[in-house]
Amino acid sequence: MTMPEHRIFAMPFAKVYPLYVKKAERKNRTKEEVDQVICWLTGYDLAGMQRQIEQENDFRTFFAQAPALHQNVGLIKGVVCGVRVEEVDDPLMRKIRYMDKLVDELAKGKALEKILRK
């Protein structure tokens, strides 16, 4: 028996993106910083990411069309929503958790250099 697919996979990135921005802005971070960490993770440029938002692509499509995950994603470790990101089995869910983790770190005031694993 296969597990039913997680509903976030079919959720439009455009619905979650404003929540990422709001979360960061509540902690005095900027939309530009959110864009920077998402683009770093996915390889999208701003125009490409904007197209994903305008087309209301779901997370599956968003990551399937992402130019290239950053080579340092393996350095993203830690807990998000009570789950260790490096232990998430499903490849798509792991990518979504990576993005959650980066936005979390931004909201927690971590320096961009550290978030971008430089």
N, C-alpha and C positions, 0 to 999 in steps of 0.2 A: 504494500500500500504506500503510495507516495503522499507526502505531506501536501496539503493544499497550499497553493502559492500565496506568499505574503502579499497583502493588499497594497503595501507601499510600492511594489513593483509597477503596478498599473496607475499609480497616482501621478498626476502631472507634476513635473518639476516646478512648473510655474506656480503651483499652489503652495509648495513648501519653501521656495526661494524667498518670498517676502517674510516668512517666519524666521528664516535664518538672519535676514537683514535686521528685523525688529529685535531679535535676541541680541545681536551684536550692538545695535544702537542703544539699547537699554543700558549697556555697559560702556557707553561712550566710545564705541568703535564705529567705523564707517561702512557704508555700503561698498565703497571702493575696496576696503580691506576684505570684506566678504567675497567680492568678485575676484580679488587677487588670490585668495586661498582656493576658491573653486576652480579658477583657471589653472593654477599651479597643479592641482590634483588631476584635472581631466585633460589638460592640453588645449582646451578651448581658448580662443581669444574672446574679447568682449563681444564682438559682433556675432560670433558663433554661438556663444552662450545666450545672447539676446534672441537669436533665431529659435533656439530650443524653447525659450520662454514663450515667444510669440506663437509658435506652432503647437504649444501646449503638449509637448511630447512627455510621455510617462518616463519614469526613472529607467525602465529597461531600455527604451530608445535613447534616452539622454546618454547613458553610459555606453550603449552599443555604438553610437555615433561619435563618441568622444575621440578626439584625434589620438591621444596616447596618455595612459596613466603615467604620472611622474615616476621616474626610476627609483625615487626614494620612498615610495609609499610603504615599503616594508618597514620603514623606521617609525611609522605611525603605530603607536602602542597605547594601551590603556583602556579604561572602561568608559563606555557611553551607554546610557540607558540600562545600566546594570550588567552590560555584556562586554567582555574583553574583545576588542576589535580584531586582535590577531588570532582569536579562536573561532571566529565566525566561519562556518563551513561553506555556506553558499557564496559563490564569487560575487554575485550582484549585491547581495545583502552586505558583504564585506565592504564593497565600494561605497555603498550608501552610508555605512557606519564610519568609514574613513572621513567622509564629508561632514557627518554630524560631529565627529571628534575635532576636526579642524575648526569648525564654527564654535564649538564649545571652548576650545583653547583660546580663540579670539575673544570670546565673551568673558573668559576668566582673566583677561589682561596679559596673556602671554605675549612676549615680543614676536613680531612677524618673522624675524630671522629664525627663531626656534620653531615656530609653527611650520615654516616652509623647510624645516629640516636642513638648514644650511650649515 
